[in-house]
Amino acid sequence: MPLRKSCSLFLFLILSFFLTAQCKFPTLDHIKPRTSDKVQTRAVSELLKRLLGNRSAEFFVSVNRSLSNNSLEVCELRSTKNNKVFASGSTGVAVATGIYNYLKYFCGCHVSWSGDQLDLPSPLPKLSGVLRISSQHRFRYYQNVCTFSYSSVWWDWPRWEREIDWMALNGINLPLAFTGQEALWQEVRGKLFSGSFLSFCQYITVVLIKTRCLLVCCCQVCQKLIFDYQVLFFPYVQVYRALGLNQSEIEEFFSGPAFLAWNRMGNMFKFGGPLPQSWHVNQLYLQFKILERMRSFGMVPVLPAFSGNVPKGILRLYPDANITRLAPWSHFNCSFSCSYILDPRDPLFLQIGSLFLSLVMKHFGTDHIYNTDTFNEMNPPSSDPAYLSAVSSSVFSSMTAVDPQAVWLMQGWLFINNATFWKPAQIRALLHGVPLGRMIVLDLFAETEPMFSSTESFYGQPFIWCMLHNFGGNSGLFGTVDSINSGPFKAIQFPNSTLVGLGIAPEGIGQNPVVYELMSELAWRKEPVNLSKWATLYAMRRYGSTLENLSAAWTLLFRSVYNCTIPHYKNHNHSPLVRRPSVHMNTSLWYDPADLFKAWKLIVEAAPALMSRETFRYDLVDVTRQALQVLTTSFYQDIVGAFQKQKISELLAAGGVLIYDLLPELSRLLNSDRNFLLGTWLEQARSQALDEGEAQLYDINARNQLTLWGPSGEILDYASKEWGGLMEDYYAQRWGLFVHMLVECLDSGRPFKQDTFNQAVFQVEKGFVYNSRRYPTKPQGDTYEIALRIFLKYYPQALERLK
């Protein structure tokens, strides 16, 4: 064999050995809880007090990390002689998950976003031996960068506390923690604090009182808050200030609160802003508490890193920097998009990225995992593999320059979003710019578009199999239960799999709680569940009832609306109900509506005995809402059919039912349950404000995201919600105008022009965004009476329309 070939073979074998060794991910061994066993034990005990009140005294808990002889988590539960339960586990998350498993399957209890069912038997059911649960997944990831805008943007601490409790109970140990990062990117306005330090303290006092955290408080969180604000907002110059940007350049960069997710990803800037300084203060306060609570359970929070997205003002300061202005994003013009991206290979990238991350670590601490996403829904300047590899290497270097143990967590959405660009060579190059085992890829939409199988398990990088499920936080029943029940196990069995965890990554939460309970539970299962049996048990514990109607209803829902099997389907709620009307709308369904209507009937029949259960009331509203959504599509087809046949009487009949009865009834139904109120969303937004000017800014942000999603409807109705308030003042108004214009066209003999309608309906849509109307924050009306009236009126029509 020639010497050159033998040397090449030798090098190849050495490289192969090295890569194989790296695939064992020894560099992930340092990713583990920082908090002591004692602190984690206390955190679980406090969670149980919040959840169970006095009954929490019947549980003894202990965290002992030595119970796990590897990096995987375990919990053991046993009954004591005095009818109590002792739970011990390797982390606080493991103990909380083990107790929730016991509460679900031995006590018939349930905890969800839409209410709890916690009727514990007395005494507690006795365990005959040791109940041991464990996860074969190192990480259980949670959230999406978009969740912070679509769902948690207006949350206060009690709501965050509730969510972190939910995370612990459902086994989450790798949550995103993105709150408050904008404060690290800028220095407070000089004009606000150019006077004495006393004026600064007075300002902070107002904010802390507003957030119910007083300066006289002696807790560690508040002490850290006060100290860090002194550091952050007075003598210390933040990243952009340190670089020389002025306040107007910073203000023009940040978007409003409801759109920060896309500002962070480099998709847009300025729109919905500027961010008030009180926003930064409040978000920092929340972030300190969020991180403290997450870590107290043994979670590993994922913190932000620098992606290269910079303000335009950087060009003034560094005219020779390698900065590219991107093309417009998602129908926005360059007034709010066409972001400026600093090339990661430019030395300035390392300077900015390391400065930002050093601040992150200084004020937020670190668990060594950081998220940033390059090229999110944007085309890179070059498809050259050498360029892409250099980019990811430079991004990673900006992390390791500050934290040598850094691990980069990257969303894999870009590979799905632009498959024509991201071919195997480009994907491999981007991934291999980072040492194997130092990047974790989120296979973000794996239930529908798994990437691990087409990339040879991400070419050796560790990955997390994620369920995305929801786009925009849309309302609407939806699921892919067959796929999520089998997909994770296929990923485990994939040849040379680099799977290190499962994830839940919805753009928005607060909908379809059943899907999220199933997905979180699968991380602790060794094999797929029997879906029919699982649905039956879910119904029993969600309602605390063994009524056969309920298990039959959920079996029907699981085989229909919750089991989408259409390839590549994205759950964007395409229903005409929540889309701008036209004569050409998507009316397709992925399920047989007959199954939905049968389930609706069974749930209504069970209602009299269960209306005291919040979980049941929620599902009664939700299933009825879904049935009316389907019927809206049917009436829409009647309206368009009558228009095309020029039958004005039929158009008036169908349009009249929709506008004057069905939609008002749906509005009354939604207004009867606290979980479906627009007023709650808007009041949460306004509550963040210190004055009326800020309140109006937040109110407009909150309304625009749900409707126009941009100044002129650039991403119209993407984040649609079927809420009381929205139904009557937004959706119904559009449908009324649509039917009115169709009737006018038939009367006058003129054709219907979509552009003319769009111009007219835009005034309705824009009017809603700016109408400043205050909506109820408490439910109105009797849910059962309204739901029963709707059922008796529309169920027979639903059956007739199926023929």
Secondary structure in CASP SS format (residue, H / E / C, confidence):
PFRMAT SS
TARGET T0000
AUTHOR 0000-0000-0000
METHOD secondary structure of the structure
MODEL  1
M C 1.00
P C 1.00
L H 1.00
R H 1.00
K H 1.00
S H 1.00
C H 1.00
S H 1.00
L H 1.00
F H 1.00
L H 1.00
F H 1.00
L H 1.00
I H 1.00
L H 1.00
S H 1.00
F H 1.00
F H 1.00
L H 1.00
T H 1.00
A H 1.00
Q H 1.00
C C 1.00
K C 1.00
F C 1.00
P H 1.00
T H 1.00
L H 1.00
D C 1.00
H C 1.00
I C 1.00
K C 1.00
P C 1.00
R C 1.00
T C 1.00
S C 1.00
D H 1.00
K H 1.00
V H 1.00
Q H 1.00
T H 1.00
R H 1.00
A H 1.00
V H 1.00
S H 1.00
E H 1.00
L H 1.00
L H 1.00
K H 1.00
R H 1.00
L H 1.00
L H 1.00
G H 1.00
N H 1.00
R H 1.00
S H 1.00
A H 1.00
E H 1.00
F E 1.00
F E 1.00
V E 1.00
S E 1.00
V E 1.00
N C 1.00
R H 1.00
S H 1.00
L H 1.00
S C 1.00
N C 1.00
N C 1.00
S C 1.00
L C 1.00
E C 1.00
V E 1.00
C E 1.00
E E 1.00
L E 1.00
R E 1.00
S E 1.00
T C 1.00
K C 1.00
N C 1.00
N C 1.00
K C 1.00
V E 1.00
F E 1.00
A E 1.00
S E 1.00
G E 1.00
S C 1.00
T C 1.00
G H 1.00
V H 1.00
A H 1.00
V H 1.00
A H 1.00
T H 1.00
G H 1.00
I H 1.00
Y H 1.00
N H 1.00
Y H 1.00
L H 1.00
K H 1.00
Y H 1.00
F C 1.00
C C 1.00
G C 1.00
C C 1.00
H E 1.00
V E 1.00
S E 1.00
W C 1.00
S C 1.00
G E 1.00
D E 1.00
Q E 1.00
L C 1.00
D C 1.00
L C 1.00
P C 1.00
S C 1.00
P C 1.00
L C 1.00
P C 1.00
K C 1.00
L C 1.00
S C 1.00
G C 1.00
V C 1.00
L E 1.00
R E 1.00
I E 1.00
S E 1.00
S C 1.00
Q C 1.00
H C 1.00
R C 1.00
F E 1.00
R E 1.00
Y E 1.00
Y E 1.00
Q C 1.00
N C 1.00
V C 1.00
C C 1.00
T H 1.00
F H 1.00
S H 1.00
Y H 1.00
S C 1.00
S C 1.00
V C 1.00
W C 1.00
W C 1.00
D C 1.00
W H 1.00
P H 1.00
R H 1.00
W H 1.00
E H 1.00
R H 1.00
E H 1.00
I H 1.00
D H 1.00
W H 1.00
M H 1.00
A H 1.00
L H 1.00
N C 1.00
G C 1.00
I C 1.00
N C 1.00
L E 1.00
P E 1.00
L E 1.00
A C 1.00
F C 1.00
T C 1.00
G C 1.00
Q C 1.00
E H 1.00
A H 1.00
L H 1.00
W H 1.00
Q C 1.00
E C 1.00
V C 1.00
R C 1.00
G H 1.00
K H 1.00
L H 1.00
F H 1.00
S C 1.00
G C 1.00
S C 1.00
F H 1.00
L H 1.00
S H 1.00
F H 1.00
C H 1.00
Q H 1.00
Y H 1.00
I H 1.00
T H 1.00
V H 1.00
V H 1.00
L H 1.00
I H 1.00
K H 1.00
T C 1.00
R C 1.00
C C 1.00
L C 1.00
L C 1.00
V C 1.00
C C 1.00
C C 1.00
C C 1.00
Q H 1.00
V H 1.00
C H 1.00
Q H 1.00
K H 1.00
L H 1.00
I H 1.00
F H 1.00
D H 1.00
Y H 1.00
Q H 1.00
V H 1.00
L H 1.00
F H 1.00
F C 1.00
P C 1.00
Y C 1.00
V C 1.00
Q C 1.00
V H 1.00
Y H 1.00
R H 1.00
A H 1.00
L H 1.00
G C 1.00
L C 1.00
N C 1.00
Q H 1.00
S H 1.00
E H 1.00
I H 1.00
E H 1.00
E C 1.00
F C 1.00
F C 1.00
S C 1.00
G C 1.00
P H 1.00
A H 1.00
F H 1.00
L H 1.00
A H 1.00
W H 1.00
N H 1.00
R H 1.00
M C 1.00
G C 1.00
N C 1.00
M C 1.00
F C 1.00
K C 1.00
F C 1.00
G C 1.00
G C 1.00
P C 1.00
L C 1.00
P C 1.00
Q H 1.00
S H 1.00
W H 1.00
H H 1.00
V H 1.00
N H 1.00
Q H 1.00
L H 1.00
Y H 1.00
L H 1.00
Q H 1.00
F H 1.00
K H 1.00
I H 1.00
L H 1.00
E H 1.00
R H 1.00
M H 1.00
R H 1.00
S H 1.00
F C 1.00
G C 1.00
M C 1.00
V C 1.00
P C 1.00
V E 1.00
L E 1.00
P E 1.00
A C 1.00
F C 1.00
S C 1.00
G C 1.00
N E 1.00
V E 1.00
P C 1.00
K C 1.00
G C 1.00
I H 1.00
L H 1.00
R H 1.00
L H 1.00
Y C 1.00
P C 1.00
D C 1.00
A C 1.00
N C 1.00
I E 1.00
T E 1.00
R E 1.00
L C 1.00
A C 1.00
P C 1.00
W C 1.00
S C 1.00
H C 1.00
F C 1.00
N C 1.00
C C 1.00
S C 1.00
F C 1.00
S C 1.00
C C 1.00
S C 1.00
Y E 1.00
I E 1.00
L E 1.00
D C 1.00
P C 1.00
R C 1.00
D C 1.00
P H 1.00
L H 1.00
F H 1.00
L H 1.00
Q H 1.00
I H 1.00
G H 1.00
S H 1.00
L H 1.00
F H 1.00
L H 1.00
S H 1.00
L H 1.00
V H 1.00
M H 1.00
K H 1.00
H H 1.00
F H 1.00
G C 1.00
T C 1.00
D C 1.00
H C 1.00
I E 1.00
Y E 1.00
N E 1.00
T C 1.00
D C 1.00
T C 1.00
F C 1.00
N C 1.00
E C 1.00
M C 1.00
N C 1.00
P C 1.00
P C 1.00
S C 1.00
S C 1.00
D C 1.00
P H 1.00
A H 1.00
Y H 1.00
L H 1.00
S H 1.00
A H 1.00
V H 1.00
S H 1.00
S H 1.00
S H 1.00
V H 1.00
F H 1.00
S H 1.00
S H 1.00
M H 1.00
T H 1.00
A C 1.00
V C 1.00
D C 1.00
P C 1.00
Q C 1.00
A C 1.00
V E 1.00
W E 1.00
L E 1.00
M E 1.00
Q E 1.00
G C 1.00
W H 1.00
L H 1.00
F H 1.00
I H 1.00
N H 1.00
N C 1.00
A C 1.00
T C 1.00
F C 1.00
W C 1.00
K C 1.00
P H 1.00
A H 1.00
Q H 1.00
I H 1.00
R H 1.00
A H 1.00
L H 1.00
L H 1.00
H H 1.00
G C 1.00
V C 1.00
P C 1.00
L C 1.00
G C 1.00
R C 1.00
M E 1.00
I E 1.00
V E 1.00
L E 1.00
D E 1.00
L C 1.00
F C 1.00
A C 1.00
E C 1.00
T C 1.00
E C 1.00
P C 1.00
M C 1.00
F C 1.00
S C 1.00
S C 1.00
T C 1.00
E H 1.00
S H 1.00
F H 1.00
Y H 1.00
G C 1.00
Q C 1.00
P C 1.00
F E 1.00
I E 1.00
W E 1.00
C E 1.00
M E 1.00
L C 1.00
H C 1.00
N C 1.00
F C 1.00
G C 1.00
G C 1.00
N C 1.00
S C 1.00
G C 1.00
L C 1.00
F C 1.00
G C 1.00
T E 1.00
V H 1.00
D H 1.00
S H 1.00
I H 1.00
N H 1.00
S H 1.00
G H 1.00
P H 1.00
F H 1.00
K H 1.00
A H 1.00
I H 1.00
Q H 1.00
F C 1.00
P C 1.00
N C 1.00
S C 1.00
T C 1.00
L E 1.00
V E 1.00
G E 1.00
L E 1.00
G E 1.00
I E 1.00
A C 1.00
P C 1.00
E C 1.00
G C 1.00
I C 1.00
G C 1.00
Q C 1.00
N C 1.00
P H 1.00
V H 1.00
V H 1.00
Y H 1.00
E H 1.00
L H 1.00
M H 1.00
S H 1.00
E H 1.00
L H 1.00
A C 1.00
W C 1.00
R C 1.00
K C 1.00
E C 1.00
P C 1.00
V C 1.00
N C 1.00
L H 1.00
S H 1.00
K H 1.00
W H 1.00
A H 1.00
T H 1.00
L H 1.00
Y H 1.00
A H 1.00
M H 1.00
R H 1.00
R H 1.00
Y H 1.00
G C 1.00
S C 1.00
T C 1.00
L C 1.00
E H 1.00
N H 1.00
L H 1.00
S H 1.00
A H 1.00
A H 1.00
W H 1.00
T H 1.00
L H 1.00
L H 1.00
F H 1.00
R C 1.00
S C 1.00
V C 1.00
Y C 1.00
N E 1.00
C C 1.00
T C 1.00
I C 1.00
P C 1.00
H C 1.00
Y C 1.00
K C 1.00
N C 1.00
H C 1.00
N C 1.00
H C 1.00
S C 1.00
P H 1.00
L H 1.00
V H 1.00
R C 1.00
R C 1.00
P C 1.00
S C 1.00
V C 1.00
H C 1.00
M C 1.00
N C 1.00
T C 1.00
S C 1.00
L C 1.00
W C 1.00
Y C 1.00
D C 1.00
P H 1.00
A H 1.00
D H 1.00
L H 1.00
F H 1.00
K H 1.00
A H 1.00
W H 1.00
K H 1.00
L H 1.00
I H 1.00
V H 1.00
E H 1.00
A H 1.00
A H 1.00
P H 1.00
A H 1.00
L C 1.00
M C 1.00
S C 1.00
R C 1.00
E H 1.00
T H 1.00
F H 1.00
R H 1.00
Y H 1.00
D H 1.00
L H 1.00
V H 1.00
D H 1.00
V H 1.00
T H 1.00
R H 1.00
Q H 1.00
A H 1.00
L H 1.00
Q H 1.00
V H 1.00
L H 1.00
T H 1.00
T H 1.00
S H 1.00
F H 1.00
Y H 1.00
Q H 1.00
D H 1.00
I H 1.00
V H 1.00
G H 1.00
A H 1.00
F H 1.00
Q H 1.00
K C 1.00
Q C 1.00
K C 1.00
I H 1.00
S H 1.00
E H 1.00
L H 1.00
L H 1.00
A H 1.00
A H 1.00
G H 1.00
G H 1.00
V H 1.00
L H 1.00
I H 1.00
Y H 1.00
D H 1.00
L H 1.00
L H 1.00
P H 1.00
E H 1.00
L H 1.00
S H 1.00
R H 1.00
L H 1.00
L H 1.00
N C 1.00
S C 1.00
D C 1.00
R H 1.00
N H 1.00
F H 1.00
L E 1.00
L H 1.00
G H 1.00
T H 1.00
W H 1.00
L H 1.00
E H 1.00
Q H 1.00
A H 1.00
R H 1.00
S C 1.00
Q C 1.00
A C 1.00
L C 1.00
D C 1.00
E H 1.00
G H 1.00
E H 1.00
A H 1.00
Q H 1.00
L H 1.00
Y H 1.00
D H 1.00
I H 1.00
N H 1.00
A H 1.00
R H 1.00
N H 1.00
Q H 1.00
L H 1.00
T C 1.00
L C 1.00
W C 1.00
G C 1.00
P C 1.00
S C 1.00
G C 1.00
E C 1.00
I C 1.00
L C 1.00
D C 1.00
Y C 1.00
A C 1.00
S C 1.00
K C 1.00
E C 1.00
W C 1.00
G E 1.00
G C 1.00
L H 1.00
M H 1.00
E H 1.00
D H 1.00
Y H 1.00
Y H 1.00
A H 1.00
Q H 1.00
R H 1.00
W H 1.00
G H 1.00
L H 1.00
F H 1.00
V H 1.00
H H 1.00
M H 1.00
L H 1.00
V H 1.00
E H 1.00
C H 1.00
L H 1.00
D H 1.00
S H 1.00
G C 1.00
R C 1.00
P C 1.00
F C 1.00
K C 1.00
Q H 1.00
D H 1.00
T H 1.00
F H 1.00
N H 1.00
Q H 1.00
A H 1.00
V H 1.00
F H 1.00
Q H 1.00
V H 1.00
E H 1.00
K H 1.00
G H 1.00
F H 1.00
V H 1.00
Y H 1.00
N C 1.00
S C 1.00
R C 1.00
R C 1.00
Y C 1.00
P C 1.00
T C 1.00
K C 1.00
P C 1.00
Q C 1.00
G C 1.00
D C 1.00
T H 1.00
Y H 1.00
E H 1.00
I H 1.00
A H 1.00
L H 1.00
R H 1.00
I H 1.00
F H 1.00
L H 1.00
K H 1.00
Y H 1.00
Y H 1.00
P H 1.00
Q H 1.00
A H 1.00
L H 1.00
E H 1.00
R H 1.00
L H 1.00
K C 1.00
END
